[in-house]
Amino acid sequence: MKILYWFLVLAPVAVIAEAMHASPLVVFSLSALAIIPLSGLLGSATEELAGHTGPAIGGLLNATLGNLAELIIAGLALRAGLVDLVKASITGSILGNLLLVLGAAQLVGGIKHRAQRFNPHYAGMSVSLLTIAVTGLVIPSVFHWLHPDPARSALVPMSEWTAGLLIVGYVLSLVYSMGTHRAVFGEGGDVAMGDETPHWSLGRSIAVLAGTAVAIGWLSELLVGSTQEAVKEIGLSQTFVGLILVPIIGNAAEHSSAVLMAMKNRMDLTVSIALGSSIQVALLIAPLLVFAGAMFGQPMDLAFHTLELASLALAVVVASAVIRDAESNWLEGAFLLIAYAMIAVAFWFF
């Protein structure tokens, strides 16, 4: 994780490059690389703050701020009118967490520990939540296929209602896992968010959290502002950039944490990072972006391309099959990575 912090030096370099009107591809690359360690700092500050607030509030902070960097990037892209990129980043984030992150963690952890087990209660609830979340993303798409609406006059409000219901589902899941059934989810043995002794003071934690969020917002402006020209320069589609690059940029630090936890045989935390992030994107981030689109005057719905939706459904099915037995090994991880690579190849040529 500390290696990522060396990339922080690229933050001022990206700002200077933008001021000197450097190539959009250069600005895009520098901004993207600088956001990666800032996302890591954001996560560290959240953990430290959680140590001061206790397990219950700490868990809520982690759940709320876990995808803040990605939300900032997507929100700014939405304000800039890059709706296709934002929608691709939603499915890409879920795909990345379910296949790339979980797969890499299971592969690396399985090579070192042969077989690894995790909390069966969390695995079962995660499968249920993922299925419900995908249902919320499938229904608007099916509605759009069966009810052609070029102006999307019915699709957008229908998506807004769906988004509201998804947020209700997310709140209920928090009440269940952090309230009524919190003891059940502590049976795996890993330290819960907020149980560890903080190393930073409360003031430092808040200052780093606020400063990092501002820095991510600033660099995200540069990233989004250079995206269209950079995409043309390298010959990639907005869909591929949103589906593959943006989720990796926004969640790189969190991804590395999942793999490190798997190497330490702390699979409860690994699964929590990978699946929890996917659930949060589907039940909270995507709905928030729908409402943000309404505020920005950039209407966004939850109807996705057929290939995006099919990939998402397949990813949930594959990931669910892997985690249902609450045990993992390196072979399952390898096949998750292969599945992710096949989807990435399909969107490269899409």
C-alpha positions in Angstrom: 0.0 0.0 0.0 2.8 2.4 0.9 4.3 2.0 -2.6 1.1 3.7 -4.0 1.8 6.8 -2.0 4.8 7.6 -4.2 2.3 8.5 -6.9 1.1 11.4 -4.8 3.9 13.5 -6.4 2.0 13.2 -9.6 -0.9 15.4 -8.2 1.0 18.7 -8.6 2.5 17.5 -11.8 -1.0 16.9 -13.2 -2.0 20.4 -12.2 1.1 21.9 -13.8 0.5 19.9 -17.0 -3.0 21.2 -17.2 -1.8 24.8 -16.6 0.8 24.4 -19.4 -1.9 23.0 -21.8 -0.2 19.7 -22.1 -1.7 16.9 -24.3 -5.1 15.7 -22.9 -3.7 12.2 -22.8 -0.8 13.3 -20.6 -3.2 15.2 -18.2 -5.6 12.2 -18.2 -2.8 9.8 -17.3 -1.2 11.9 -14.6 -4.6 12.7 -13.0 -5.6 9.0 -13.0 -2.3 7.9 -11.4 -2.5 10.6 -8.8 -6.1 9.7 -7.8 -5.0 6.1 -7.0 -2.9 7.0 -3.8 -5.4 9.7 -2.8 -8.1 7.0 -2.8 -5.9 5.0 -0.5 -5.4 7.9 1.8 -9.2 8.4 1.8 -9.7 4.8 2.9 -7.0 5.1 5.6 -8.5 8.3 7.0 -12.0 6.7 7.1 -10.5 3.7 9.0 -8.8 6.0 11.5 -11.9 8.1 12.0 -13.9 4.9 12.5 -11.4 4.0 15.3 -12.6 7.1 17.2 -16.3 6.6 16.6 -16.7 3.0 17.5 -17.8 -0.1 15.5 -21.3 0.9 14.7 -20.6 4.4 13.4 -17.3 3.2 12.0 -19.0 0.5 9.9 -21.5 3.2 8.7 -18.6 5.5 7.8 -16.9 2.8 5.9 -20.0 1.8 4.0 -20.8 5.4 3.2 -17.4 6.6 2.1 -16.1 3.4 0.6 -16.7 4.5 -2.9 -16.4 8.3 -2.5 -13.6 8.7 -5.0 -15.5 6.8 -7.6 -18.7 8.8 -6.8 -16.8 12.1 -7.2 -15.3 11.0 -10.6 -18.7 9.8 -11.9 -20.5 12.8 -10.6 -18.2 15.2 -12.4 -18.3 13.1 -15.6 -22.1 13.2 -15.4 -22.1 17.0 -15.0 -19.9 17.1 -18.1 -22.5 15.2 -20.0 -20.5 11.9 -20.3 -23.6 9.8 -19.4 -22.5 6.7 -21.3 -19.1 6.7 -19.5 -20.9 7.1 -16.1 -23.3 4.2 -16.8 -20.4 2.0 -17.9 -18.5 2.9 -14.7 -21.4 1.6 -12.7 -21.4 -1.9 -14.3 -17.6 -1.8 -14.5 -17.2 -1.2 -10.8 -19.5 -4.1 -10.0 -17.7 -6.4 -12.5 -14.3 -5.3 -11.2 -15.1 -6.0 -7.6 -16.9 -9.4 -8.2 -14.4 -10.8 -10.8 -11.1 -8.9 -10.8 -10.7 -8.0 -7.0 -12.3 -11.2 -5.6 -10.5 -13.3 -8.2 -7.0 -11.8 -7.6 -7.5 -12.1 -3.8 -8.6 -15.7 -4.0 -5.8 -16.6 -6.4 -3.0 -15.0 -4.3 -4.5 -16.1 -1.0 -5.2 -19.6 -2.2 -1.6 -20.0 -3.4 -0.3 -19.1 0.0 -3.0 -20.8 2.2 -4.4 -23.6 0.0 -8.0 -23.3 1.2 -9.6 -20.2 2.9 -12.9 -19.9 4.7 -15.1 -16.9 5.4 -18.3 -16.0 7.2 -21.2 -18.1 5.6 -23.8 -15.6 6.9 -22.2 -12.7 5.1 -21.8 -14.8 2.0 -25.5 -15.8 2.0 -26.7 -12.2 2.6 -24.4 -10.9 -0.1 -25.7 -13.3 -2.7 -29.3 -12.2 -1.8 -28.4 -8.5 -2.0 -26.5 -8.8 -5.3 -29.5 -10.6 -6.8 -31.9 -7.9 -5.7 -29.5 -5.2 -6.8 -29.2 -6.7 -10.3 -32.9 -7.0 -10.5 -33.1 -3.2 -9.9 -30.7 -2.7 -12.8 -32.4 -5.2 -15.1 -36.0 -4.0 -14.8 -35.4 -0.5 -16.3 -33.5 -2.1 -19.2 -36.2 -4.6 -19.9 -38.8 -1.8 -19.6 -36.8 0.1 -22.2 -36.7 -2.9 -24.6 -40.4 -3.6 -24.3 -41.5 0.0 -24.2 -39.5 1.9 -26.9 -39.2 5.5 -25.8 -36.8 7.6 -27.9 -37.3 10.6 -25.7 -37.0 8.5 -22.5 -39.9 10.5 -21.0 -41.1 7.5 -19.1 -37.8 5.7 -18.6 -36.1 8.4 -16.6 -38.8 8.9 -14.0 -39.2 5.1 -13.8 -35.5 4.9 -13.1 -35.8 7.5 -10.4 -38.5 5.5 -8.6 -36.3 2.4 -9.0 -33.3 4.3 -7.6 -35.3 5.4 -4.6 -36.3 1.8 -3.9 -32.7 0.6 -4.2 -31.6 3.2 -1.6 -34.3 2.0 0.7 -32.9 -1.5 0.3 -29.4 -0.3 1.0 -30.5 1.4 4.2 -32.3 -1.8 5.3 -29.2 -3.8 4.7 -27.2 -1.5 6.9 -29.8 -1.8 9.7 -29.6 -5.6 9.3 -25.8 -6.0 9.2 -24.9 -3.2 11.7 -27.9 -3.3 13.9 -30.3 -6.2 14.4 -27.8 -8.9 13.3 -24.5 -7.3 13.9 -23.3 -10.2 16.3 -23.9 -12.7 13.5 -21.6 -10.9 11.1 -18.8 -10.8 13.7 -18.5 -14.6 13.8 -15.8 -14.8 11.1 -13.1 -13.7 13.5 -11.7 -10.7 11.6 -11.5 -7.3 13.2 -14.5 -5.2 12.4 -14.3 -1.6 11.2 -14.0 0.6 14.2 -12.6 -2.1 16.6 -8.9 -1.3 15.9 -7.0 1.3 18.0 -6.6 4.4 15.9 -3.0 5.7 15.1 -4.1 9.2 14.2 -5.8 11.8 16.3 -9.4 12.7 15.6 -8.5 16.1 14.2 -5.8 14.6 11.9 -8.3 12.0 10.6 -10.9 14.6 9.8 -8.4 16.9 8.2 -6.9 14.2 6.0 -10.4 13.0 5.0 -11.5 16.5 4.0 -8.2 17.4 2.3 -8.1 14.2 0.3 -11.7 14.5 -0.8 -11.0 18.1 -2.1 -7.8 16.9 -3.9 -9.7 14.0 -5.5 -12.4 16.4 -6.6 -9.8 18.7 -8.1 -8.0 16.0 -10.0 -11.2 14.4 -11.1 -12.1 17.7 -12.8 -8.8 17.4 -14.7 -9.5 13.8 -15.5 -13.0 14.3 -16.7 -12.0 17.5 -18.7 -9.4 15.6 -20.6 -11.3 12.3 -21.0 -13.0 13.0 -24.4 -9.8 14.1 -26.2 -7.7 11.4 -24.5 -10.2 8.7 -25.5 -10.0 9.9 -29.1 -6.2 10.0 -29.0 -5.9 6.4 -27.8 -8.8 5.1 -29.9 -10.9 3.7 -27.1 -14.6 4.0 -26.6 -16.2 5.8 -23.7 -17.8 2.6 -22.7 -14.5 0.8 -22.4 -12.9 3.6 -20.4 -15.9 3.8 -18.1 -16.2 0.0 -17.7 -12.5 -0.9 -17.2 -10.3 2.2 -16.5 -12.4 4.4 -14.3 -13.3 1.6 -11.7 -9.7 0.6 -11.5 -8.6 4.2 -11.0 -11.2 4.9 -8.3 -10.8 1.7 -6.4 -7.1 0.7 -6.9 -6.1 1.2 -3.3 -9.2 -0.7 -2.0 -8.4 -3.5 -4.4 -4.8 -3.8 -3.2 -6.2 -3.9 0.4 -8.4 -6.9 -0.5 -5.5 -8.8 -1.9 -3.3 -8.0 1.1 -6.0 -9.2 3.5 -6.3 -12.5 1.5 -2.5 -13.0 1.8 -2.9 -12.6 5.6 -5.8 -15.2 5.5 -8.3 -12.6 6.6 -10.9 -13.6 4.0 -13.8 -12.1 5.9 -12.4 -8.6 5.2 -11.5 -9.6 1.7 -15.0 -10.7 0.8 -16.4 -7.7 2.7 -14.3 -5.3 0.6 -15.1 -7.0 -2.8 -18.8 -7.8 -2.3 -19.6 -4.9 0.0 -18.3 -2.5 -2.6 -20.3 -4.1 -5.4 -23.5 -4.0 -3.3 -22.9 -0.3 -2.4 -22.4 0.6 -6.0 -25.6 -1.1 -7.1 -27.8 -0.1 -4.2 -26.4 3.4 -3.4 -23.9 4.9 -5.9 -26.0 4.1 -9.0 -29.2 5.6 -7.5 -27.4 8.7 -6.3 -26.0 9.3 -9.8 -29.6 9.0 -11.2 -30.7 11.8 -8.8 -27.4 13.8 -9.5 -28.2 13.7 -13.2 -31.6 15.3 -12.5 -29.9 18.1 -10.5 -27.2 18.7 -13.2 -29.7 18.7 -16.1 -28.2 15.5 -17.5 -31.0 13.0 -17.2 -29.6 9.5 -16.5 -31.6 6.3 -16.5 -30.7 2.7 -15.4 -31.2 1.1 -18.8 -27.9 -0.4 -19.9 -26.6 -1.9 -23.1 -27.4 -5.6 -23.6 -23.8 -6.6 -23.4 -23.3 -4.6 -20.1 -26.4 -6.2 -18.6 -25.5 -9.7 -19.7 -22.0 -9.3 -18.3 -23.3 -8.0 -15.0 -25.8 -10.9 -14.7 -23.1 -13.5 -15.5 -20.7 -11.9 -13.1 -23.3 -12.1 -10.2 -24.1 -15.7 -11.1 -20.4 -16.7 -11.2 -19.4 -14.9 -8.1 -22.5 -16.3 -6.2 -21.5 -19.8 -7.2 -18.0 -19.2 -5.9 -18.9 -17.8 -2.5 -22.0 -19.8 -1.6 -19.9 -22.5 0.1 -18.0 -19.8 2.1 -14.7 -21.4 1.0 -12.2 -20.3 -1.6 -9.1 -21.6 -3.4 -6.6 -20.4 -6.0 -8.4 -22.2 -8.9 -11.7 -20.3 -8.2 -9.7 -17.1 -8.2 -8.0 -17.9 -11.5 -11.4 -18.6 -13.2 -12.9 -15.4 -11.9 -9.9 -13.5 -13.5 -10.4 -15.4 -16.7 -14.1 -14.4 -16.7 -13.2 -10.8 -16.2 -10.6 -10.9 -19.0 -13.1 -12.3 -21.4 -15.6 -9.5 -20.6 -12.8 -6.9 -21.0 -11.9 -8.3 -24.4 -15.5 -8.2 -25.5 -15.8 -4.5 -24.6 -12.4 -3.7 -26.2 -14.0 -4.8 -29.6 -17.5 -3.5 -28.7 
